[in-house]
Amino acid sequence: MATKKAPKSCHIPLTPGQSVTIHGWLRPKDTLCWTDVLANGQLTMEFLHGKTKITKELLHRMQPDIKAWLQAGRVRVEEAPSFMHVWAAHPIKDLKAGLDDILHFKWDARTMRAAGVTYADLCEAGMTHETMALFGYTLYEWSTLGFGKTEAESISLPDTWRLFKMQKQDVLQCLCK
């Protein structure tokens, strides 16, 4: 699949310092466009935002398709929590992160919520009661991701104890609203 190009009008302004950092002393330009990013492998979102202090909002204006950033290798899926407030892309549904990826990121429950990941999303990605323990979340943290009484009722007594160090009836009572 070809990388989507941003519309031609999506040149973003640069300060003199940003221009030199990005384009160099010999080729200064007062703007940055997506073709500039594609032409220079060092121009990642992390570099552009972190080192040159270009806001993510401006980067979004330049290239609003986060999939284009990913396909060009200019951002990684594990960086999703840092750009989710600007690019509304779900790590599993839109960015195609698998359960193995999500586990590798080692995101806490708060980060998962911020990225829009729910208990149901994780189950759809292949999480089982056995792999649930790999996240290391508390019952409360799971509940903030959408784990409720209905989901708890489907877990065996031994798995309930293994996951939450609680008896099943206590887990169910905690999840009553």
MARDRENPA-222957 format. One line per field, with one value per residue: residue number from 1; x, y, z of N, C-alpha, C, CB in turn. Coordinates in Angstrom, 2 decimals. Glycine has a CB too. Layout:
BEGIN
i	(NUM, ...)
n_x	(X, ...)
n_y	(Y, ...)
n_z	(Z, ...)
ca_x	(X, ...)
ca_y	(Y, ...)
ca_z	(Z, ...)
c_x	(X, ...)
c_y	(Y, ...)
c_z	(Z, ...)
cb_x	(X, ...)
cb_y	(Y, ...)
cb_z	(Z, ...)
//
This chain:
BEGIN
i	(1, 2, 3, 4, 5, 6, 7, 8, 9, 10, 11, 12, 13, 14, 15, 16, 17, 18, 19, 20, 21, 22, 23, 24, 25, 26, 27, 28, 29, 30, 31, 32, 33, 34, 35, 36, 37, 38, 39, 40, 41, 42, 43, 44, 45, 46, 47, 48, 49, 50, 51, 52, 53, 54, 55, 56, 57, 58, 59, 60, 61, 62, 63, 64, 65, 66, 67, 68, 69, 70, 71, 72, 73, 74, 75, 76, 77, 78, 79, 80, 81, 82, 83, 84, 85, 86, 87, 88, 89, 90, 91, 92, 93, 94, 95, 96, 97, 98, 99, 100, 101, 102, 103, 104, 105, 106, 107, 108, 109, 110, 111, 112, 113, 114, 115, 116, 117, 118, 119, 120, 121, 122, 123, 124, 125, 126, 127, 128, 129, 130, 131, 132, 133, 134, 135, 136, 137, 138, 139, 140, 141, 142, 143, 144, 145, 146, 147, 148, 149, 150, 151, 152, 153, 154, 155, 156, 157, 158, 159, 160, 161, 162, 163, 164, 165, 166, 167, 168, 169, 170, 171, 172, 173, 174, 175, 176, 177)
n_x	(0.84, 0.60, 2.19, 0.24, 0.08, 0.28, -1.90, -0.77, -0.82, 0.01, 2.36, 4.37, 5.25, 8.60, 10.89, 13.95, 15.94, 14.80, 14.71, 17.45, 18.24, 16.71, 16.93, 19.55, 22.53, 23.25, 21.04, 18.73, 15.27, 12.13, 9.96, 8.37, 7.51, 5.59, 6.92, 9.54, 9.98, 9.70, 11.93, 14.09, 15.31, 15.88, 14.03, 11.91, 8.83, 9.43, 11.95, 11.27, 9.33, 10.48, 13.28, 13.27, 11.09, 8.63, 5.18, 2.84, 0.39, 0.95, 2.48, 0.53, -1.13, 0.51, 0.77, -1.93, -2.60, -2.02, -1.31, 0.25, 2.54, 3.37, 3.76, 5.83, 7.81, 8.27, 7.22, 6.43, 4.21, 4.16, 4.52, 2.06, 0.46, 1.57, 0.78, -1.94, -3.73, -3.83, -3.85, -6.45, -6.34, -6.80, -4.81, -5.09, -7.31, -7.01, -4.23, -3.30, -1.95, -0.95, -1.84, 0.56, 2.20, 1.02, 1.42, 4.20, 4.68, 4.20, 2.35, 0.72, -2.51, -3.75, -2.52, -3.38, -6.15, -6.06, -5.15, -7.33, -7.85, -9.71, -10.98, -12.56, -11.47, -8.93, -9.60, -10.70, -8.37, -7.16, -6.61, -6.73, -8.07, -5.86, -3.69, -4.25, -3.14, -0.56, -0.49, -0.55, -2.37, -4.51, -7.69, -9.30, -8.03, -8.49, -11.25, -11.54, -10.99, -13.16, -13.79, -16.16, -18.85, -20.18, -18.11, -16.38, -17.87, -17.52, -15.06, -13.04, -12.98, -10.29, -8.79, -9.76, -8.77, -6.00, -5.64, -6.58, -6.16, -8.27, -11.39, -13.96, -16.60, -16.07, -14.77, -16.89, -18.63, -17.18, -17.38, -20.00, -22.33)
n_y	(-1.17, 2.16, 5.05, 7.60, 10.88, 14.13, 16.93, 19.47, 21.99, 21.72, 22.69, 23.36, 26.04, 26.96, 27.84, 29.80, 28.30, 25.71, 25.24, 25.10, 22.91, 20.88, 21.08, 21.90, 24.03, 24.72, 24.39, 25.94, 26.17, 27.73, 26.28, 23.06, 20.07, 17.10, 15.62, 16.37, 15.11, 12.42, 12.21, 12.20, 10.03, 10.45, 12.15, 11.66, 11.38, 11.57, 12.88, 15.29, 16.39, 16.17, 17.03, 19.32, 20.68, 21.00, 21.26, 18.61, 19.07, 20.73, 18.92, 17.07, 18.62, 18.84, 16.13, 14.37, 11.68, 9.09, 6.52, 6.80, 7.93, 5.73, 3.73, 4.90, 4.61, 6.54, 6.84, 4.83, 2.20, 1.76, 4.27, 5.37, 6.36, 8.90, 10.37, 10.13, 12.09, 13.85, 12.50, 10.52, 7.45, 4.07, 1.75, -1.08, -1.54, 0.38, 0.72, -1.80, -3.27, -6.19, -8.55, -9.46, -7.29, -5.28, -6.31, -6.24, -3.49, -2.80, -1.12, 0.70, 0.45, 2.93, 4.21, 2.50, 3.04, 5.73, 5.42, 4.31, 1.61, -1.22, -3.78, -5.53, -5.07, -6.16, -8.83, -9.43, -9.27, -11.55, -12.12, -14.20, -15.70, -16.80, -15.40, -12.89, -12.42, -11.66, -8.95, -7.85, -6.28, -4.83, -5.78, -3.51, -1.89, -3.44, -3.20, -0.55, -0.70, -1.84, -4.38, -6.29, -7.47, -9.43, -10.39, -11.37, -13.45, -15.44, -16.48, -19.08, -20.53, -21.14, -19.52, -17.01, -16.65, -16.82, -14.58, -12.35, -12.80, -13.25, -14.55, -15.81, -14.90, -12.59, -11.05, -10.70, -9.28, -6.92, -5.88, -5.18, -2.69)
n_z	(0.00, -0.87, 0.55, 1.88, 0.68, 2.03, 1.42, -0.92, 0.24, 2.80, 4.12, 6.84, 9.04, 9.96, 12.55, 12.45, 13.83, 13.90, 11.16, 10.42, 11.98, 10.84, 7.96, 7.53, 7.37, 4.79, 3.14, 3.94, 4.69, 5.09, 5.72, 6.32, 4.76, 3.99, 1.99, 2.46, 4.89, 4.13, 2.51, 4.19, 6.37, 9.07, 10.04, 12.11, 14.01, 16.69, 16.64, 15.30, 16.99, 19.54, 19.44, 17.75, 18.61, 17.29, 17.32, 17.93, 16.87, 14.67, 13.19, 12.66, 11.05, 8.85, 8.02, 8.22, 8.35, 10.32, 9.72, 7.48, 8.57, 10.09, 8.08, 6.70, 8.49, 10.38, 12.85, 15.70, 16.68, 19.43, 20.44, 20.52, 22.80, 23.12, 20.93, 20.66, 21.50, 19.44, 16.90, 16.24, 16.59, 17.07, 18.82, 18.37, 16.62, 14.52, 14.10, 13.99, 15.98, 17.64, 20.25, 21.33, 20.72, 22.29, 24.85, 24.88, 24.90, 27.52, 28.78, 31.34, 33.02, 32.95, 30.77, 28.77, 28.82, 28.04, 25.46, 24.37, 24.55, 25.43, 27.70, 26.18, 23.63, 23.98, 24.42, 21.91, 20.48, 21.18, 23.86, 26.70, 29.72, 30.84, 29.69, 30.57, 33.04, 32.46, 32.13, 34.65, 36.06, 38.56, 40.02, 40.15, 38.21, 35.90, 35.87, 35.15, 32.52, 31.45, 32.34, 33.81, 35.95, 34.42, 32.78, 34.76, 35.81, 33.96, 34.41, 35.72, 39.06, 40.04, 38.24, 38.87, 41.45, 40.88, 39.22, 40.71, 43.40, 45.08, 46.30, 44.14, 44.65, 46.08, 44.18, 42.38, 44.00, 44.40, 41.88, 41.57, 40.85)
ca_x	(0.00, 1.42, 2.05, -0.59, 0.75, -0.56, -2.16, 0.35, -0.92, 0.36, 3.69, 4.28, 6.32, 9.72, 11.72, 15.31, 16.62, 14.21, 15.12, 18.85, 18.29, 16.08, 17.42, 20.98, 22.97, 23.41, 19.76, 17.66, 13.93, 11.32, 8.81, 8.58, 6.36, 5.67, 7.95, 10.82, 10.06, 9.94, 13.26, 15.13, 14.96, 16.07, 12.91, 10.84, 7.99, 10.18, 12.95, 10.63, 8.66, 11.39, 14.50, 13.02, 9.95, 7.45, 4.05, 2.18, -0.71, 1.51, 2.85, -0.75, -1.58, 1.37, 0.40, -2.97, -2.81, -1.01, -0.86, 1.34, 3.72, 3.79, 4.26, 7.11, 8.77, 8.58, 6.66, 6.20, 2.92, 4.30, 4.47, 0.66, -0.05, 2.09, 0.14, -3.37, -4.53, -3.89, -4.30, -7.40, -6.15, -6.80, -3.65, -5.43, -8.23, -6.51, -2.79, -3.09, -1.08, -1.46, -1.74, 1.98, 2.71, 0.47, 2.15, 5.58, 4.72, 4.16, 1.57, -0.13, -3.94, -4.07, -2.07, -4.30, -7.38, -5.76, -5.01, -8.64, -7.89, -10.61, -10.93, -13.14, -10.48, -7.87, -10.16, -10.79, -7.00, -6.69, -6.33, -7.52, -7.91, -4.49, -2.76, -4.65, -2.21, 0.69, -0.58, -0.25, -3.30, -5.38, -9.11, -9.77, -7.50, -9.24, -12.61, -11.49, -10.88, -14.43, -13.99, -17.27, -19.40, -20.45, -16.82, -15.85, -18.65, -17.05, -13.72, -13.09, -12.55, -8.83, -8.28, -10.12, -7.78, -4.70, -5.60, -6.90, -5.89, -9.54, -12.42, -14.81, -17.74, -15.56, -14.55, -18.20, -19.18, -16.44, -17.77, -21.41, -22.41)
ca_y	(0.00, 3.38, 6.03, 8.74, 12.17, 15.22, 17.93, 20.38, 23.17, 21.36, 23.09, 23.99, 27.03, 26.62, 28.93, 29.64, 27.18, 24.46, 25.09, 24.65, 21.56, 19.94, 21.18, 22.18, 25.40, 24.98, 24.31, 26.36, 26.41, 28.23, 25.38, 21.61, 19.37, 15.65, 15.10, 16.56, 14.04, 11.15, 12.24, 12.14, 9.00, 10.91, 13.01, 10.90, 12.21, 11.79, 13.91, 16.56, 16.95, 16.21, 17.84, 20.62, 21.27, 21.24, 20.67, 17.49, 19.64, 21.13, 17.70, 16.51, 19.44, 18.50, 14.79, 13.95, 10.22, 8.45, 5.31, 7.22, 8.05, 4.37, 3.06, 5.51, 4.33, 7.80, 6.71, 3.44, 2.00, 1.89, 5.69, 5.79, 7.24, 10.26, 11.10, 9.85, 13.30, 14.58, 11.54, 9.60, 6.13, 3.02, 0.88, -2.41, -1.48, 1.20, 0.57, -3.24, -3.86, -7.45, -8.73, -9.54, -5.92, -4.56, -6.82, -5.76, -2.07, -2.71, 0.04, 0.52, 0.54, 4.33, 4.44, 1.74, 3.82, 6.94, 4.99, 3.83, 0.15, -1.76, -5.21, -6.20, -4.99, -7.13, -10.16, -9.59, -9.44, -12.89, -12.31, -15.20, -15.56, -17.19, -14.33, -11.69, -12.24, -11.07, -7.49, -7.48, -5.26, -5.15, -5.87, -2.15, -1.45, -4.14, -2.64, 0.73, -1.04, -2.43, -5.71, -6.17, -8.67, -10.45, -10.98, -12.10, -14.68, -16.46, -16.94, -20.20, -20.21, -21.06, -18.36, -15.81, -16.53, -16.56, -13.22, -11.27, -13.20, -13.09, -15.53, -15.34, -14.12, -11.28, -10.33, -10.30, -8.24, -5.68, -5.37, -4.75, -1.22)
ca_z	(0.00, -0.99, 1.62, 1.51, 0.75, 2.51, 0.39, -1.15, 1.09, 4.17, 4.54, 8.16, 9.22, 10.83, 13.05, 11.89, 14.50, 13.41, 9.77, 10.38, 12.55, 9.91, 6.58, 7.50, 7.09, 3.36, 2.44, 4.84, 4.17, 6.21, 5.91, 6.27, 4.18, 4.10, 1.09, 3.16, 5.89, 3.42, 1.90, 5.21, 7.36, 10.44, 10.43, 12.77, 14.86, 17.93, 16.37, 14.96, 18.17, 20.69, 19.26, 17.13, 19.33, 16.45, 18.03, 17.26, 16.10, 13.38, 12.47, 12.20, 9.93, 7.71, 7.57, 9.15, 8.33, 11.18, 9.04, 6.58, 9.45, 10.43, 6.88, 6.34, 9.55, 11.08, 14.19, 16.07, 17.33, 20.89, 20.77, 20.39, 23.85, 22.99, 19.84, 20.60, 21.71, 18.17, 15.90, 16.86, 16.01, 18.08, 18.59, 17.86, 15.48, 13.42, 13.87, 13.83, 17.01, 18.16, 21.70, 21.64, 20.70, 23.44, 26.03, 24.77, 25.25, 28.99, 29.18, 32.52, 32.70, 32.64, 29.40, 27.91, 28.72, 27.25, 24.06, 23.93, 24.57, 26.44, 27.96, 25.00, 22.55, 24.27, 24.17, 20.46, 19.99, 21.55, 25.28, 27.42, 31.17, 31.14, 29.30, 31.29, 34.16, 31.97, 32.24, 36.03, 36.55, 39.69, 39.66, 39.89, 36.91, 34.86, 35.81, 34.42, 31.10, 31.02, 32.91, 34.76, 36.60, 33.39, 32.39, 35.92, 35.98, 33.02, 34.81, 36.67, 40.43, 40.16, 37.50, 39.63, 42.53, 40.28, 38.67, 41.64, 44.78, 45.78, 45.99, 43.05, 45.15, 46.46, 42.92, 41.86, 44.89, 44.10, 40.57, 41.59, 40.79)
c_x	(0.89, 1.15, 1.24, 0.21, -0.23, -0.81, -1.00, 0.34, -0.47, 1.83, 3.53, 5.46, 7.38, 10.39, 13.10, 16.06, 16.11, 14.67, 16.54, 18.96, 17.75, 16.75, 18.92, 21.27, 22.96, 22.10, 18.62, 16.35, 13.08, 10.06, 9.27, 7.33, 6.62, 6.73, 9.34, 11.03, 10.39, 11.35, 14.39, 14.70, 15.13, 14.90, 11.74, 9.99, 8.72, 11.22, 12.29, 9.95, 9.63, 12.55, 14.19, 11.82, 8.79, 6.28, 3.44, 1.00, -0.23, 1.91, 1.60, -1.27, -0.79, 0.99, -0.64, -3.23, -1.70, -0.49, 0.28, 2.64, 4.27, 4.41, 5.61, 8.19, 9.15, 7.97, 6.43, 4.88, 3.05, 4.33, 3.03, 0.17, 0.43, 1.43, -1.36, -4.23, -4.67, -4.42, -5.21, -7.30, -6.03, -5.64, -3.97, -6.25, -7.66, -5.05, -2.35, -2.05, -1.74, -1.30, -0.27, 2.62, 2.29, 1.19, 3.58, 5.71, 4.75, 3.44, 0.80, -1.58, -4.34, -3.68, -2.98, -5.60, -7.18, -5.65, -6.32, -8.79, -8.78, -10.36, -11.46, -12.17, -9.40, -8.35, -10.26, -9.41, -6.41, -6.37, -7.28, -7.34, -6.49, -3.51, -3.08, -3.66, -0.91, 0.69, -0.28, -1.18, -4.10, -6.82, -9.66, -9.30, -8.22, -10.65, -12.63, -11.35, -12.14, -14.66, -15.06, -17.72, -19.65, -19.17, -16.24, -16.59, -18.15, -15.67, -13.86, -12.61, -11.03, -8.24, -8.61, -9.11, -6.40, -4.58, -5.71, -6.59, -7.11, -10.46, -13.36, -15.97, -17.30, -15.29, -15.88, -18.82, -18.48, -16.91, -19.26, -21.45, -23.54)
c_y	(1.23, 4.32, 7.20, 10.01, 13.21, 16.18, 18.92, 21.58, 22.90, 21.57, 23.74, 24.94, 26.54, 27.90, 28.78, 28.47, 25.83, 24.19, 24.54, 23.22, 20.53, 19.93, 21.44, 23.62, 25.72, 24.96, 24.80, 26.61, 26.87, 27.41, 23.93, 21.01, 17.86, 15.07, 15.30, 15.44, 12.71, 11.08, 12.09, 11.20, 9.41, 11.74, 12.18, 11.86, 12.54, 12.90, 15.26, 17.21, 17.15, 17.16, 19.23, 21.35, 21.69, 20.56, 19.53, 17.99, 20.11, 19.92, 17.03, 17.31, 19.10, 17.13, 14.23, 12.44, 9.54, 7.17, 5.62, 7.36, 6.66, 3.66, 3.60, 5.24, 5.56, 7.87, 5.23, 3.34, 2.19, 3.34, 6.22, 6.68, 8.69, 11.05, 10.90, 11.10, 14.12, 13.67, 10.55, 8.24, 5.12, 2.05, -0.48, -2.31, -0.73, 0.92, -0.89, -3.83, -5.14, -7.52, -8.79, -8.14, -5.18, -5.02, -6.29, -4.29, -1.84, -1.44, -0.27, 0.73, 1.96, 4.66, 3.71, 2.51, 5.04, 6.60, 4.42, 2.32, -0.32, -3.25, -5.99, -6.18, -6.04, -8.56, -10.43, -9.81, -10.78, -13.11, -13.34, -14.94, -15.93, -16.04, -13.01, -11.38, -11.56, -9.54, -7.01, -6.42, -5.77, -5.28, -4.49, -1.67, -2.13, -3.55, -1.31, 0.52, -1.74, -3.85, -5.57, -7.51, -9.79, -11.16, -11.83, -13.42, -15.79, -17.02, -18.04, -19.75, -20.14, -19.84, -17.06, -15.58, -16.15, -15.12, -12.13, -11.55, -12.96, -14.25, -14.94, -14.48, -12.72, -10.41, -9.82, -9.19, -6.88, -5.04, -4.97, -3.23, -0.73)
c_z	(0.00, 0.18, 1.10, 1.65, 1.27, 1.36, 0.29, -0.21, 2.53, 4.50, 5.89, 8.35, 10.19, 11.32, 12.40, 12.53, 14.03, 11.98, 9.66, 10.90, 11.56, 8.54, 6.47, 7.12, 5.60, 2.57, 3.33, 4.09, 5.34, 6.44, 5.89, 5.66, 4.26, 3.18, 1.69, 4.18, 5.22, 2.84, 2.90, 6.33, 8.80, 10.94, 10.93, 13.59, 16.16, 17.75, 16.15, 16.16, 19.33, 20.53, 18.70, 17.74, 18.41, 17.15, 17.23, 16.44, 14.72, 12.55, 11.90, 11.00, 8.66, 7.13, 8.56, 9.21, 9.12, 10.54, 8.07, 7.38, 9.77, 9.23, 6.44, 7.38, 10.35, 12.47, 14.44, 16.83, 18.84, 21.36, 20.79, 21.54, 23.73, 21.87, 19.76, 20.79, 20.42, 17.05, 16.59, 16.16, 17.14, 17.80, 17.98, 16.58, 14.28, 13.07, 13.81, 14.79, 17.50, 19.67, 22.13, 21.66, 21.96, 24.71, 26.04, 25.19, 26.76, 29.46, 30.45, 32.12, 32.32, 31.20, 28.41, 27.73, 27.84, 25.76, 23.51, 23.93, 25.73, 26.65, 26.75, 23.82, 22.75, 24.04, 22.68, 19.84, 20.40, 23.01, 25.87, 28.92, 31.59, 30.83, 30.00, 32.42, 33.73, 32.06, 33.65, 36.61, 37.74, 39.18, 39.35, 38.52, 35.76, 34.74, 35.06, 32.91, 30.58, 31.48, 33.99, 35.29, 35.58, 32.98, 33.53, 36.12, 35.07, 33.38, 35.86, 38.05, 40.56, 39.42, 38.23, 40.74, 41.97, 39.80, 39.73, 43.11, 45.67, 45.41, 44.94, 43.55, 45.58, 45.22, 42.38, 42.71, 44.63, 42.80, 40.49, 41.62, 41.63)
cb_x	(-0.96, 1.13, 3.43, -1.85, 1.30, 0.11, -3.47, 0.33, -2.34, -0.01, 4.38, 4.24, 5.73, 10.75, 11.81, 16.11, 16.46, 12.66, 15.02, 19.75, 17.49, 14.60, 16.68, 21.68, 24.36, 24.34, 19.49, 18.08, 13.31, 10.96, 7.74, 8.88, 6.11, 4.32, 7.86, 10.85, 8.73, 8.92, 13.44, 15.43, 15.77, 17.34, 12.48, 11.43, 6.65, 10.86, 13.78, 9.61, 7.50, 11.91, 15.46, 12.81, 10.42, 7.65, 2.99, 1.72, -1.34, 2.72, 3.61, -1.80, -1.44, 2.85, 1.66, -4.23, -2.85, -1.60, -2.02, 0.99, 3.36, 2.60, 3.26, 6.94, 10.01, 8.11, 5.32, 7.38, 2.36, 5.57, 5.31, -0.21, 0.35, 3.57, 0.76, -3.74, -3.91, -2.50, -3.10, -8.85, -4.89, -8.17, -2.94, -6.20, -9.52, -6.67, -2.03, -2.66, -0.84, -0.74, -2.49, 2.70, 2.21, -1.06, 2.15, 6.09, 3.52, 5.58, 0.61, 0.29, -4.78, -3.35, -0.60, -4.58, -7.87, -4.46, -3.90, -8.91, -6.46, -12.08, -11.74, -14.48, -9.86, -7.38, -11.55, -11.45, -6.12, -5.51, -6.45, -7.07, -8.94, -4.10, -2.80, -6.07, -1.90, 0.94, -1.96, 1.15, -4.24, -5.29, -9.93, -9.28, -6.00, -9.32, -13.17, -10.32, -9.66, -14.50, -12.65, -18.43, -20.71, -21.12, -15.81, -15.97, -20.13, -17.00, -12.87, -12.22, -13.11, -8.20, -8.87, -11.55, -7.68, -4.46, -6.70, -8.33, -4.67, -10.21, -13.21, -15.35, -18.40, -14.28, -13.86, -19.14, -19.00, -14.94, -17.47, -22.18, -22.58)
cb_y	(0.00, 4.10, 6.50, 8.81, 12.60, 15.96, 18.68, 20.86, 23.69, 19.94, 24.07, 22.92, 28.35, 25.72, 28.92, 30.93, 27.29, 24.52, 26.43, 25.59, 21.49, 20.28, 22.28, 21.25, 25.62, 23.96, 22.87, 27.61, 25.12, 29.66, 25.62, 21.01, 19.82, 15.02, 15.79, 17.94, 13.92, 10.98, 13.53, 13.56, 7.81, 11.72, 13.89, 9.77, 11.51, 10.48, 13.52, 16.35, 16.03, 14.86, 17.12, 20.45, 22.48, 20.70, 21.74, 16.43, 20.82, 22.05, 16.72, 16.53, 20.94, 18.50, 13.85, 14.62, 9.69, 8.14, 4.65, 8.55, 8.81, 3.56, 3.20, 7.02, 3.71, 8.98, 7.54, 2.89, 0.60, 1.19, 6.49, 4.58, 6.70, 10.23, 10.68, 8.83, 14.16, 15.13, 10.82, 10.15, 6.10, 2.26, 0.67, -3.21, -0.83, 2.65, 1.28, -3.53, -2.85, -8.62, -10.01, -10.44, -5.17, -4.79, -8.36, -5.93, -1.36, -2.76, 0.45, 1.49, 0.06, 5.28, 3.98, 0.33, 4.26, 7.60, 3.94, 4.33, -0.44, -1.52, -5.57, -5.53, -3.58, -6.97, -10.30, -8.36, -8.31, -13.21, -10.96, -16.66, -16.44, -18.45, -14.13, -11.85, -13.60, -11.49, -7.02, -7.00, -4.83, -4.05, -6.53, -1.20, -1.73, -5.65, -2.45, 1.58, -1.92, -2.40, -6.31, -5.48, -8.32, -9.80, -9.86, -11.24, -14.42, -15.88, -15.77, -21.37, -21.25, -22.34, -18.33, -15.94, -17.85, -17.52, -13.05, -10.94, -12.44, -11.72, -15.94, -16.53, -14.86, -11.44, -11.23, -11.51, -8.66, -5.97, -6.41, -5.36, -0.73)
cb_z	(1.21, -2.32, 2.13, 2.36, -0.64, 3.71, 0.67, -2.57, 1.08, 4.43, 3.49, 9.29, 9.70, 10.09, 14.63, 12.09, 16.00, 13.48, 9.05, 11.22, 13.86, 9.76, 5.87, 6.53, 7.65, 2.78, 1.97, 5.60, 3.47, 5.97, 4.83, 7.70, 2.70, 3.79, -0.29, 3.87, 6.69, 2.30, 1.14, 5.78, 7.11, 10.55, 9.25, 13.66, 15.16, 18.38, 15.14, 13.86, 18.62, 20.96, 18.33, 15.65, 20.10, 14.96, 18.32, 18.29, 16.87, 13.58, 13.40, 13.34, 10.27, 8.14, 7.47, 8.77, 6.87, 12.57, 8.30, 5.86, 10.76, 10.94, 5.75, 6.15, 8.97, 10.26, 14.35, 16.93, 17.02, 21.34, 19.78, 20.30, 25.19, 22.78, 18.55, 21.64, 22.80, 17.80, 15.20, 16.78, 15.08, 18.11, 19.88, 18.92, 15.90, 13.76, 14.96, 12.42, 18.20, 17.50, 22.14, 20.63, 19.45, 23.57, 26.04, 23.33, 24.65, 29.56, 28.06, 33.67, 33.89, 33.62, 29.22, 28.52, 30.12, 27.74, 23.95, 22.58, 24.70, 26.03, 29.24, 24.60, 22.48, 25.72, 24.83, 19.83, 20.50, 20.77, 26.05, 27.04, 31.92, 30.35, 27.79, 31.87, 34.79, 30.53, 31.82, 36.13, 35.43, 40.81, 40.80, 40.99, 36.82, 35.16, 37.24, 34.92, 30.86, 29.55, 33.49, 34.10, 37.32, 32.14, 32.00, 37.18, 35.70, 31.62, 35.37, 36.16, 41.41, 39.60, 36.09, 40.23, 43.33, 39.12, 37.69, 41.52, 45.34, 45.42, 47.27, 42.26, 46.33, 47.29, 41.87, 41.83, 46.38, 44.02, 39.52, 42.81, 39.35)
//
